[in-house]
Amino acid sequence: MNGVPLAIPPKGTAMIIPGAADALSAIVLARLGYQAIYVSGAGLANSSLGVPDLGLVTLTEVADQVERIRGAVDLPIVVDADTGFGGPLNVRRTIRTLELRGASAAQLEDQSFPKRCGHFEGKEIVSSADMVARLTAAVEARRDDQFKIIARTDARAVTGLDDAIRRALEYKEAGADILFVEAPQSLEEITTIAEELPGPLLLNLVEGGKTPPVPAGELGRLGYSYVLYANSAMRAAMYGMREVMRVLLEVGSTESVLGSMMDWEERQELVGKASYDELERRYQVEESE
């Protein structure tokens, strides 16, 4: 396996998995002490293409970003693989590709293609049988059993919570390692999911989305193992960039907002400038007289 295995946290605790839109973001998150990184389809669509999360990102674009992030950090990388980028044969190729590029887990969902953000209106889902076929292909495609398959259902918004739970149980039977019911709309629903489904369980918290914010400690006590904050880092960076650049445009200088920016030395340290300088010295060929 080219990736780093995704650990299951101790019972009663939930691991926060933040999204990294790029390799630099992944380095920042790793330095802070996070235990895993999420490659979000929405984050990639927004940051790399400047488009909404409407199924416009391709497997090649996702795989390339996974490889860049794997080269930057040694943490487990959980990858949003959307609907698998096609039918079961495409899912098979998707899993093989992501595993080779260094992913630790891949998330597949039961939306129809093209998919849309789990907190958008207008979602459509395939039959549970179609999703089971996707998961069967995914489970058979992985080369290492430590590579985790995450089954996400978007049925809550389409056919209701009961159907979402029924589907998740089917997906577990099909071999999914981690279950993910997207966009529950209350603490009661979050609790019901944890009571009705076997673990490990994952919950996605989107600021401003359909699911109410619940602290990770409480989610762990309810029975969740993982909590996604898929695009919090990117949104924070967007806000900071806008504010600093607004001041530059208005004032003509960044002097008043230097406290909102990473300083020169820390920036160079973050990307390992000193280690590259040392490598340059080692590889330098001395000219003969």
Buried (B, 14 or more C-beta within 10 A) or exposed (E): BBBBBBEBBEEEEBBBBBBBBBBBBBBBBBEEEBBBBBBBBBBBBBBBEEEEBBBBBEBEBBBBBBBBBBEBBEBBBBBBBBBBBBBBEBBBBBBBBBBBBBBBBBBBBBBBBEBBBBBBEEBBBBEBEBBBBBBBBBBEBBEEEBBBBBBBBBBBBBBEBEBBBBBBBBBBEBBBBBBBBBBBBEBEBBBBBBEBBEBBBBBBBBEEBBBEEBEBEEBBBBBBBBBBBBBBBBBEBBEBEEEBEEBBEEEEEEEEBEEEEEEEEEEBBEEEEEEEEEEEEEEEEEEEE
